[in-house]
Amino acid sequence: MEWSVQDVLNRVPELGIPHFQRGMVWGEDTKAALLESLYYDTPCGSFVLWQPDDCTIHGVRIDAAATRPMRYLIIDGQQRIRSLHSVFGQAGGTRTWCLNLAALPEVAGQADPLQRQASLFVFAKDPVLRTDAERRSPSARNLLPLRAIEAAAFWTNPSLDPYRELTTLDPALVEKLYPSVYKGVVAIRSRRFFVSIQRDTALADMVNLYNRINSGGKRVEVEERAFARLVGLQPGTFRDLKAAFDAVHGPGDVKPDVSAAKLERDQVLQRQKERAFGFKLFIRVFLQVCQHHLGFPQGRTEFSFELAEKASFIKAFGSLGPSDADALWTESIQVLGHVRSVLSKPLCADDLRFVPDASALMPAFQLLIHYPDLKDERYRPLLAALSLRLMLAELDSRRLLQLVAIAGDPNEVAFRAIPKMLKALKDRLTPSALSGRLQYANSIQSRYVLLLYWLQRSLRARDFQYEQVPQPNSLKGPELLLEERVEPEKQHLLPFIKAQKLYGGELRRAGSHLVNSIGNLTYISRELNDFDGGLGEHFARLDLEPAGNLKAHLVGDRVLKEYESLRRRFEKADPIAASAGRESFERMVHRRREIIQAAFEGWLDELDRAACKALEIGDLSELAKLAEHEERLEPAVPRFAKIAPPSLAHVIRGFRYSNLVEDRLIELARRAKAKPAWQEGKPPYRLQLTRLKRIWVKLNPPDVVLRIDASVPAGVREQIFTALGVPAVEGNTVRLSPVPSFEALLAQIPEIEKQLAAEAKPS
């Protein structure tokens, strides 16, 4: 329902504060901001009320003097409701809420600077009640109590005489502004709030609701604003988003004591924000899908949630029917689900806690949006090889946007776009570049430490042998494979407590330090990592570990030698010398980093070989050959091109020319000097080569015709035919068969235009 401010004031006697609520924390500045928002009719949120069987058991009244039964307890909105009550509902006292005329934007430059900088609404002593000395103070000037304004519709009303005397602003200007001031103040009482009433009688549920609403007091994030906008435009958005969450993660992917079918709206949203592969990513990918299918141009410089705030987007998305909006979500779900599947297999990222940054995968999402047939199983190894490169490359936003632009270029086909993306990533994945970044992977939350889980799963790593675990040992064999169900955790090879003896007080578990380096971390099950019955802070007996599992944990002979040296020295009765221990430990870390780097590089090679085998090519350098196949992967045409007409490339592909002709015409369309508006379904289409409309190419399928204006000089005509490599003919229309390359002619167009311009000048 909705309540006006006056409704709130009328109902204050029926309202109370639950015992678990905090007290009044708003000060005068915050109350003044609320009044200003109401004055300018800015939305001020909603109220959540609770209606238990007996309010008096769970709370206390706002108005202790009220005699009406208490009906509701305030779960959300206490500060606003009590502020309004203090402004309008409590009479008496010398201080009152006033409007500061000097803060009105219309009087800028006239008022005292200090008074001008004050809020539009101030809590001050009524100027009429001040002494003569107090009235001479600048702080008494230009203030009008709200109750005085509400009682006087005109500036000339006698009741305002005492205040007019204290106004230092231009009287004529104030008289002109006063009707709008009166209207704004009076309208405050009619401003409306949405009100939700909870009738659940369980106190625990109300406490949980209160905690959820108030947890952290975080600002509204850009993705949350975008989501709110989408819901406002298409009310089915939340249903679609929940369907996306269930489809990608599975309906069982919730807290153990909560049924997915019973999740409340806010609980669902909260869960979707828990992981890198959750709420924020879902909204971003959906906006990518919208950007493509609503016909927004794909740029190199920006892609953000702000798309949802653009007027053109609001108009286009809001005009879709519910089934069309659902179709965009269906595609988003397919794209998200396929990437999630590729992460799980073959990239072994079954546990999403170890996906460091899903935004790194935006180019892969864009590829699947642009080329939906890439979801075919034979392309899975190629997508995996690309996705692992994107993760390992650690790209900045500029490079990511460049890759997204390549993936979404309508002028390309898939197997020209993908080689360009691989080339753009190459410099970030050289051995020296990767080595440099691994050297600084010294935090337990480093992206490379998280990716180490993927790598160890690809090598089929298991827990260390349970029989070697110090007593009391509650673990029984066989040793578990690393996977999500064993709740894998990071384990320091040199236990953290032991490392403190080497590095002293400088060491922090959550800090950046060599002890937290990727070279000193591995993954084991939660049970094995446990302090009670597991390894905890003990050394593992790696000298007794099977060779295959040592390899899977990326422990080579030289690493094992240093590790065993450290273990034996720590187990001696005499304390280890810190300097000697550090030297041995740092050699171990360095050598294991080298093994990890080699393993990542070897895994990439393995994925590349699998991709080439699936595509029946020798190596990835041959990908471009697939762009020549008759059934090559071409970009999907936007479904709802409401913002702009389809790309010329999409129109040309619709004519079903051969690949060679299609490519040449698309290149011509991309570089033509002027392009008239294209009207799909109304041939012939024209690609204009010169600004003066002297030379153009007409497409009237199946023909491609060169048109030369009769005014073009013979010398220029000959130059055109020579550049195209076709025989010179008479007449102004030349049928191009086969269609030539336009490269040479396009290079000469600037010179040709100069000649045509010179010919056009009067003699």
N, C-alpha and C positions, 0 to 999 in steps of 0.2 A: 504494500500500500504506500501512499505518500502522505506525509505530514508537512504542513507549513510551519514556519517558525512560530506563528501564533498558536497552532495546534500543539506544538511542543510545550509552549509556555502554559497553555491551558491544562496539559496533562502532567505537568511537573508534580502535582500532589499525588499522582498515581505511580510515580516512578521511584525506583530505589537503586542502590548500588550493592551488588553482591559482595560478600565478605572477601572473596578472592581477588577482587579488583584492586588496582592501585588507587591512591588518593588523587586529589586534584593537583596536577603538575603544570598546567598551563599558566604562564604569566601574562602580564598586560600586553606585551608585544604580540603574543600569539593570539590573544583575544582580539586585538586590534586588526590583525591580519584576517581573522574570520569575519569580522564586521565589514572590512573592505571587500572581501570576496562576495559577501551577500549584497552589499551596496551595488557592486558592478555585475551582479547576477552570474558570478562564476560558480559552477557546480562545486558543492562542498561535501560530497560523499553521501554515505547512508548510515543508518542506525540499525544495530542488531539488538533486539530485546528478547528476554527470556520470560516466559509465563509459567512458572512452576505452580504446583497446587497451593503452596503457602509461601508467599514472598518473605514473610517475617522470619521464617526459619533460616533463610539463606542470605538475607541482606538487610540494609537499613535505608530509610527514606532519604531523598534529597532534601525535601522540605520537612523539617522535624515538626513544624506547627500544623501540617496538613491533617485533616480529619477524614478525608475520603480513603477507601480501602486501597492499599498498595497492590497494583495489578501486574507491573512489569519490573524486571531488573535489567539494567543496561549492561550488555556484553560488549558492545562496541559503540562508541559515541559519547561516553561519559564526559570527556573534556568539552566537546562542543555543546552538549545539552546544559551542562552546569555553567558554562560561560554565558550562554544566552540567558539563562535564568538570572545570573548575576548582573547582566547588562539591563535587562528589561523587567525582571520580576521582583527586584528588591528595591523598595523605595527608602528614602531617608538617607541621612548622612550628607556631609558637605561636598564630598567628591562624587562626581558623576561622569558618565561617558559623554564626550563632546565630539563634534565634528570640527576638524581643524581646517578652516577655510583657506589658510595659507598653503595647504598641501594640495589643493585642487590644481590640476595641470593647467587650467585656463588662466591662473593668476601668476604663472611663473615669472619671476623677476621683480614682483612688487613687494613681496613679504620679506620680513627679517629672515636671513639665511638660516639661523638656528631653528626658527619656527617652521620654515619651509622644509627642512630636513626631517622634521618630526612626522609621525604617521598621520594618515588621514583621520584616524580615530584615536583619541587620547583619553586617558582616565585622569581627570584633573578636578581641582576645586572649582565649583561653579563661579564664574566671574562675578555674578551678582552678589554672591555671599562673601566676596573678598573685601578686605579693608581697603581704604584709599591707597595706602602704600602698596598693597599687593596688586591693585589694579594698574599701577604704573609699570609693573614688571612686564616685559615682552611676552612672558609665558601666559599672561591673561588675555592677550590680544587675539582677536579673530577666532575665538572659540564659541561654538553654539551647542548647548546641551541638546541631546537627542530629543528629550521630552519637550523642550521648547520648540524645536523644529516641527515635531509631530503636531503641536497645538497651533501652529501658524502656517497657513498655506501661502502667505504673501510676505515679502520682506518688509512691507509697510505696516504690518500688523502691530498695534501698540504694545503687545506683550513682548516684542523684540526690541523695544526702545533701549533698555539697559545694555543690550548686546551690540546694537548699532553704534552706540557711543564708544565702544571698545574696539571697533573694527578700523584698522588702518589701511585697508584696501580701498581702491577706487569705488565709491558708493554706487555709481551707475553700473559698473561691471558686476558688483555683488548683486544688485537688484536684478540684473539680467540673468545671472547664474542661479539665483535662489530657487526658481520653480523646479529646475532639474535636481537641485540639492534636496528640496522637499520631497519630490517624487521618489528619489533614490532611497531616502531614509524611511519614508512610509512603506515603500515596497519591501523593505527588509523583512517585515513581519509576514509577507506573503510568499517569500522564497520557500522552495519545497525540498524535502529530503525523502529519499526512498527509505522505507522501514520494513525490516524483516522480523517476524516474531517466531521464536523457537518455542515449541510447546513440549519438548522433551523434558521429562521430569528428572533425568539422571544428572546429578551434580557433576560427576566425572566428565560426562560428555560436554557440559558447558565449560568446564575448566579447559578441556582440550581445544574447544572452539576458540575460547579467549586466547589461549597460548598461540594457536595457529595464526590468528588475526594479528597478534601483536609481537610475534617472534622477531626480535632483532630490530624492528623499526626500519627495515631496509627500504631504500628508495625503489620506485617502480622502474624496472629495467626496460631497455628498449624493446626486447623481444616480448615482454609482457604488455607493453603498450600496443605493439603490433598485433598481438593476439586479441586484445580488447577491441581494436579496430576491426579485425576480421569477424569477430563475433557480432559486432554491431551491424556489419554489412550483410553477413550471412549467419543467421541464428543457429544453423546446424553445425557451425564450426567446431564447437566443443565436442559434439558427438563424433565428428570426423576425426578430431585429434585423438580422442580416446581410442577410436578404432585403429588409428595409426600406432598408438602405443601398444595395444594388444597384439596387433599383427606383427610388429617388429620384435617386441620383447616376449610376447606370449602372455595370456591372461593370468598365468600363474606366477609371473615375475613381480610379486608384491611381497610385502612383509608377511612373515609366516602366519601371523594371527589376524590378518585382514583378508577377507574374500574380495577378489577383484570385482565381482558382480555388485558388491555393496559399497564400493568406494564412493564417497561424496565428491562433488565437483572439485573442491579445493584440495582434497587429498590426492586426487588424480593428478592435478596440476603440480602439486608438490612433488609427487613421485617422478613426474616427467622431467623435473629439473634436477634430479639427483645425479644424473650421469652425463658424461660428455655426449653420449648417444641418446639424448632425451629431448626435453621440451624446446630448448633453444635451437637445437639442430633441426628439429621437426619443422618449426616455424620458418627457419631460414630456407630449408629445402622447398617447403611449400611456396614461399615467395619466389624462389628460382623457377619453379614450375609455372607459376602465374606470369612471371616476367616473360617466359618463352611463349606460352599459349595465349596471352593477351596482347602479344605483339610489341612489347617494350623492347627497344633496341638494347643489345648487349654491349656494354661499354667496358673499357679497360681501366677506368679510374674509380668506379664506385660500384659496390653492391652492399646494401645494408638493409636493416629493418625499416629504414625511413621510407622505403618504397610504399609501404602501407599507408603513409601519411600524404602521399601525393594526390592531388585532386583528380588527376587523370586515372590513377589506379582506383581510387574510391568510386569514381563514376563507372569504370569498366567492370570491376569486380562486383560492385553492388547491383549492376544491371543483369548479372547472370541469374538464370533460374536455379533453384535448389539442386536440380539434377546435374546441371553443368558444374556448379561449385563442388558437388560431391565427386564428379569425374576428375577434377583437378586434385582432390585429395586422394582419390584412388590411384592416380599416377604417382603422386608423392609417396604413397605407401609402398607401391611397387619398387620405386627407386630406392627408398630407404631400406626396404626389406632385402633387396638384392645386394646392396653394399654390406648390410649386416651379415648376410649369408657368406659373402666373399671374405669378410673379416674372420668369420668363424672357421671357414674352410675354403681355401687352403692356408689362410694366414694365421690360423690357430688362435685367434683372439676371441676365445669363447667367453671369457670373463671381461665385461665391459669396464670394470674398474681400471683395467690396464690399457684403455684407449686414451692416449695422452691428450689429444686435441682433435676432435672430429672436424673442426673447420679446415684442417689440412686436406680433408677429402673432398672439399667443394669442387675441384676440377673433375673428380670422378663422378660426383652427382650430376654435374653439368653434362658430361658425356652421355650418361644414361638418359637424361632428359632430352638431349638433342638427337641421340641415336638410340631409340628404345630397343632396337634389335640387338644391341650389344648385350642384352640380358640372356641371349642364347648361351647354352652351357659351353660351347666351344670357345667362347671369348672369356670365360671365367679366369683361366690362368693369366691371360694378358691383363685383365683388370686387377688381379692380385699383384702382378709385377709392378704395375703402375702405382697402385695404392701403397705398397711398401716403400717405393721410391718417394712418394709424397710425404710419408711419415718420417723417413730417414733424412730427407732433405732439409727439414726445419726451415720452411720458407717464411719470409716476411709477407705482409698483406699485399704489397705491391706485386711481388712475384706470383702470389696466389691468384690475384685478379688477372694478371697476364695469362695464366694458364686457363682460368675460367673463360676468358675471352677467346682463346684458341679453341677450347672445347665447344663453345657456343657460336662459332663463326658460321653463319648460314652459307657462306661461299665455299666452305670446305666439305669434303666427305671424310668419313671416320678415319680411314687409313692414310689420309694426309695430315689430319689433325693430330692423331696420336703420335706419329713420329716427331712432329714439331714439339709436342709436349715432352717427349723423352729427351729431345735435344736440349730443351730449355732447362731440364733438370740435371743434365750431365755434369756441369761444373760443381754442383753441390754434392755429388756422390763420388768424386775422385778419392782415391785412397788417402791423400793428404788432407782433403777437406773433411772426410769422415773421421779420420784420426784426430784432427784438431777439436772437433766437437765432442768426441768421446772422452777426450782428455779433461773436458770441463763438465762431464756428467757426474757430478760429485754431490748429488742430493737424492734422497730416496724417492722423490717425486719427479726426477728428471725424466724427460720424454724417452730417453734411451734406456733408462732403468725399467720403465714400464714396457718398452718394446722388447726388453730382454725376456720377459715372460713369453711373448709370442715365439721368440727364437728358441727358447728352451723347450717349449711344447712341440715345435717343429722337429726337434731332435729327440722327442719322446723321453724327456727327463722324468725320473721317478724320485720319490723320497729317498734319502740316504737310508742305509740298512738299519732297521729298527733294533736289531740285537746289539748294535754298537752304542745305542743311546744309554746314557748314564741312568742308574737306578734312582728312584723307582720307575721302571719302564712299563707303561700301560699299553704300548703299541704292539700289535701283532701283525705278522706278515700276511700276504705278500705286500711289498712296498707299493704305495699308491702312485699311479701316473698323475702328473700335473694336469688338472682340469678344474673347471669352475666348481664342481660339486665338492672338492676337497678344500675349498676356501683357501687358495694359495696365498702365501705371505712371503715377504722378503726376509732373508736371513743373512746376517753378516757372516762371512767365512771366518774372519778374525772377529770373535764376539765383541760386542760394543763395550762391555765392561772391561774386557782385557785391553781393548784399544785405549781406554781411558788411562791405563797405566803408562802408555807410550806418549800420549799427547796431553794428558792432564786436563786442566779446567777449560781449555780452548774448545773442547769437543762438545757438540750438541747433536742429539738425535735428529732434530728437524733442520739442522743447519747444513751449510755447504762445506764439506770437508772430505779429504781423501778417504777417511774411514767409511764415508757414505758413498764412495765411488762405485760405479758399475763394476769395477774390477774386484770389489770386495763383497758384492751382493749376489745372491742366487735366490731361487724360489723353491720352497717346500710347502707341504700342507700345513694348515693351521695347527693340527694335532702335533705334528713333529716339531713345530716352532714353539709349542707351548712351554711355559716355565714349570708346569707341574706334570711330569711324566714325559716330557719331550726334551729337545735339545736345549731350549732356553738360551742361556748364556754359556753353554758348554761348547768346546770344540767338537766337530764331527770327526770320526776316525776315517778320514778320506784314504788313508793308506790301506784300509781293508775293503774299500768300495770297489765293485766290479768296474772294469775298464770302460765298458759301454756307458755306464751311468756317469762316470767321471767326464767322459767326452760330452755327454748331454748337458752336464753342468759347466762345460767349457773350462775344465781343469786339465791342463796339459802336464807333462812330466816336470817341466821347470817350475810351473806354478805349484805343483804338489810338493816338490822339494823344498821350496821356501815356506809353504804352509806347514809342512811337518816339522821344519826347523823351529818355526814359531811355537807350534803346539808343544814340542818337547821342552823348549826353554821355559815356557810358561808353567809347565808341570813340575819343573825342578823346584827344590826347596828354596834355593837362592833366588832372589828377585832378578828378573831380566833387566839388563841395562837398557834404558830407554833409547839411547842413540842407536845401539846395535839393532834393537827390535824394530825401530822405525826404518832403518836401511833395508832390512829383510822384508818387512811388510811392503814398502814402496816398490821393491823389485817385483814382488808377487803381483801387486796391483797392475803395474806396467805390463808385465808379461800376460796377465789374463786379459787386459784390455786389447792387446794385440790379437789374442785368440778370438775374442768376441767380435772384433772388427772383421777378421777373416771369415768368421761364421756368417755374419750378416752379408758380406760380399758373396760368399758361396751360396747362401740361400737365394739371393737375387739371381745368380747365374742359374740355379736350379729352376726357379720360377720362369726365367726367360726361356730355358730349354723346353719346359712344359708348354709354354705359350706357343713356341714355334712348332712343336709337334702337333698341337691341336689345330694350328692354322696351316700346317703342311708347308712350312717355309724353312729355309736353312738357318737364318738368324733374324733378329729384329730389324736389321738394316733392309730386309726385303719386304717390310710391311707395306711400303708404298706401292708395291706391285699389286696388292689386293685392291688398291684404288682404281685399277684398270679393269677389274672383273665386271662383267655385264650386270651381275646382281650385287654390286657393291653397296655398302651401307651409306645411305644419304640421309641428311637431316630431316626430321619430322616437320611437317608443315604446321604452323600454329593453328590451334583449334578455333580460337576466338580472337582474331586479329582486329580488335576494336579500337586500338590506339593508333595504328598506322597500317597502311596496306602491306601485304606480304613482301618480304625481301624479294628483289628482282631474281635472286638465285632460285627461290622457291617457285616463282612463276615460270622461269625457264625450264626447270626440271619437270614441271607439269606438261611440257610439250612432248616429252619422251623422245627427244633427240638421242643420237648415239652418245656414248660417254665423251668421246673426243670433241664432238660439236658442242655438247653441253658445257664442257669445261672451258672451251674457247669463248663461248658466248657469256658465261658467268664472269670470266676475267674481263671481258669487254665491258660488261654491265658495271663491274666494280670500278672501272677506271674511266668510264665515259664522262665527258665534260658536263653534260647537262642531262637530266633524266626527267622527262615529263611524267605526270601522274599516271600510274598504271591502273587500268580497270580490268580486273580479272574477268575472263570470259568474253572480252570484246576485242579480238584481234583486228587489225594487225598491231603489234607492239613495236615501239620504235626506241632505239638506242641512239642518242644524238652524240656525235663525235665532236662537233664544233659549236661554239657559242652562237655563231651567226646562222645556224640551221642550214648549212651548205652541204654537209656530209652526214649521213646517218645510215643505220642498218635497221631494216624492217624485218620483223619476225611474223610470218603468216604461215604457221605449220602446214605442210612440212618444209616450206621454202624459207630460205634465208636470203634476203635481197639487199644489195648495196645500192643506196640512192645517192646520186650526185646532182646537186642543183645545176641547172643549165648555165648559171652565171659563173661557174667555176672555170678558170682559164685552162687551156689545153695542157700547159706545162704542169699545173697542179694535178690534173687528171692523170697524166703519165706518172707523176710521182706517187700517186695513190696506188695505181695498179702495180707499180714496181715494188712498193713496200709490202703489198699483200701477196706478191708472187703469183698473180693471175694475169692471163693475157688481156691486153687492152682491147676494149670493144667500143663500138659506137653506142650512142644513146645514154640516157640518164639512169637506167635501171639495169643492174647486173645481178643475175642469179648466181649465188656463190655455192658451187657444188664441185668438189668438197669444200667445206668451210675452212678457210685458211686461218693461220695464227694472225692475230691483230697486233702482236707485240711491236713489230717494226713500224707500222703505221701510227700506233699510239705515241711512239717516241718522237715521230715527226710532226704530230698535230700542232704543237706550239709554233713551229716554223711556218706550217701551212696557214695557220690562223693569221699570222703577221702578213703573209702574202695576200690573203683574202681581204684583210682590212685595208691594205694599201690599194688594192684594186677597187674597193668600194668608195674611196675618197674621191670627191669631185675634182676634175682636172682644172 
